[in-house]
Amino acid sequence: MSWLLRPAVENDRDFCESLSRSNMEDYLVSRGIPWDSTRFLTSWTELDNLMILAEGQVVGLLRLLPEQDALGLRDLQILPAYQGRGIGTWAVEQVQALAVERGYQGVQLRVYRENPALALYARLGFSTVSVVDGTIHMRWYAYSDRL
């Protein structure tokens, strides 16, 4: 299967919010956190939003933000029908390559403890930096000396 990234356009925003909201719903409900559309819409202009395409069809999204010396992976969402096909692995590898290309020391992210993506991140070389209220803060270092 052929996958690629393209920059999101304004017409992608509603799809991205819907996918993020749907995929994150159980995690947020279990923590008593309501979905905040205003926060999502504000972040839309602040983040680098990328669409994930499989065979030319939009199947997910990546949202990135520079965070000091690292590229922050703020959101990775894949349509449920496309999960388990290696797209998430490919997408994270693309973020790692972008971080190196853009001169960052690594990639950092946060993931809920019960999220199955935790195993994906660990497999791709991310290590736990801290755990705060059931949220695991992880980092992948682009350089082995961890500058």
C-alpha positions as CSV (number, residue, x, y, z in Angstrom):
1,M,0.0,0.0,0.0
2,S,1.2,3.5,-0.8
3,W,1.1,6.1,2.0
4,L,1.9,9.8,1.9
5,L,1.5,13.0,3.8
6,R,0.1,16.3,2.6
7,P,-0.4,19.6,4.3
8,A,-4.0,20.0,5.6
9,V,-6.2,22.6,4.1
10,E,-9.1,24.5,5.7
11,N,-11.6,22.0,4.3
12,D,-9.8,19.2,6.2
13,R,-10.5,20.8,9.6
14,D,-13.9,19.4,10.3
15,F,-12.8,15.8,9.4
16,C,-9.7,16.2,11.6
17,E,-11.8,17.4,14.6
18,S,-14.3,14.7,14.1
19,L,-11.7,11.9,13.9
20,S,-9.8,13.3,16.9
21,R,-12.9,13.6,19.0
22,S,-14.2,10.1,18.0
23,N,-10.8,8.4,18.6
24,M,-10.2,10.2,21.9
25,E,-13.7,10.0,23.3
26,D,-13.3,7.0,25.6
27,Y,-10.0,8.4,27.1
28,L,-11.6,11.8,27.7
29,V,-14.8,10.4,29.2
30,S,-12.9,8.2,31.6
31,R,-11.1,11.2,32.9
32,G,-14.2,13.5,33.0
33,I,-12.7,15.8,30.4
34,P,-15.3,17.3,27.9
35,W,-14.3,17.7,24.3
36,D,-13.4,21.4,23.7
37,S,-14.1,22.4,20.1
38,T,-12.8,25.9,20.7
39,R,-9.4,24.5,21.9
40,F,-9.2,22.3,18.8
41,L,-10.0,25.2,16.5
42,T,-7.5,27.4,18.2
43,S,-4.8,24.7,17.9
44,W,-5.6,24.3,14.2
45,T,-3.9,27.6,13.4
46,E,-1.0,26.9,15.8
47,L,0.0,23.4,14.7
48,D,1.5,21.9,11.6
49,N,-1.5,19.8,10.4
50,L,-0.7,16.9,8.0
51,M,-3.1,14.5,6.4
52,I,-2.2,10.9,6.0
53,L,-3.3,9.3,2.7
54,A,-3.5,5.7,1.7
55,E,-3.9,5.1,-2.0
56,G,-4.9,8.7,-2.3
57,Q,-7.7,8.5,0.3
58,V,-7.4,10.5,3.6
59,V,-7.2,8.0,6.4
60,G,-5.7,10.0,9.3
61,L,-3.9,13.0,10.5
62,L,-0.7,14.1,12.2
63,R,-0.4,17.4,14.2
64,L,3.0,18.7,15.0
65,L,4.4,21.6,17.1
66,P,7.9,22.8,17.8
67,E,8.6,22.3,21.5
68,Q,12.0,23.7,22.5
69,D,14.6,21.3,21.1
70,A,12.1,18.7,20.0
71,L,9.3,18.3,17.5
72,G,6.1,17.7,19.4
73,L,3.8,15.0,18.1
74,R,0.6,16.5,19.4
75,D,-1.9,14.2,17.6
76,L,-1.8,11.1,15.5
77,Q,-5.2,9.7,14.5
78,I,-6.0,6.9,12.1
79,L,-9.5,6.0,11.0
80,P,-10.5,2.8,12.8
81,A,-11.0,0.9,9.6
82,Y,-7.3,1.5,8.7
83,Q,-5.7,0.8,12.1
84,G,-3.5,-2.2,12.4
85,R,-2.1,-1.9,8.9
86,G,1.2,-0.3,9.7
87,I,0.1,3.3,8.9
88,G,0.8,4.4,12.5
89,T,4.3,3.0,12.4
90,W,4.9,4.7,9.1
91,A,3.5,8.0,10.3
92,V,5.7,8.1,13.4
93,E,8.7,7.2,11.3
94,Q,7.9,10.2,9.1
95,V,7.7,12.5,12.1
96,Q,11.1,11.2,13.3
97,A,12.6,11.9,9.8
98,L,11.0,15.4,9.8
99,A,12.5,16.1,13.2
100,V,16.0,15.2,12.0
101,E,15.5,17.1,8.7
102,R,14.3,20.2,10.6
103,G,17.3,20.1,13.1
104,Y,15.4,19.0,16.2
105,Q,17.1,16.8,18.9
106,G,14.1,14.4,18.8
107,V,10.4,13.9,19.1
108,Q,8.3,14.2,22.2
109,L,4.7,13.2,22.9
110,R,2.1,12.4,25.5
111,V,0.0,9.3,25.5
112,Y,-2.6,8.0,28.0
113,R,-1.4,4.9,29.9
114,E,-4.2,2.7,28.5
115,N,-3.7,3.7,24.9
116,P,-2.5,0.8,22.7
117,A,-0.3,3.3,20.8
118,L,2.0,3.2,23.9
119,A,3.5,-0.1,22.6
120,L,4.0,1.4,19.1
121,Y,6.0,4.4,20.5
122,A,8.1,2.1,22.7
123,R,8.8,-0.2,19.8
124,L,9.9,2.9,17.7
125,G,12.5,3.9,20.3
126,F,10.6,6.3,22.5
127,S,11.4,6.2,26.2
128,T,9.3,7.4,29.2
129,V,10.4,10.8,30.6
130,S,7.7,11.2,33.2
131,V,4.2,10.1,34.1
132,V,1.7,12.7,35.2
133,D,-1.9,11.8,36.2
134,G,-1.9,8.7,33.9
135,T,-0.4,10.5,31.0
136,I,3.0,9.2,29.9
137,H,5.4,11.8,28.5
138,M,7.8,10.1,26.0
139,R,10.7,11.2,24.0
140,W,12.7,9.8,21.0
141,Y,16.2,11.0,20.8
142,A,17.5,11.6,17.3
143,Y,21.1,11.3,18.4
144,S,22.4,8.6,20.7
145,D,24.3,11.1,22.8
146,R,21.0,12.7,23.8
147,L,22.2,16.3,23.4
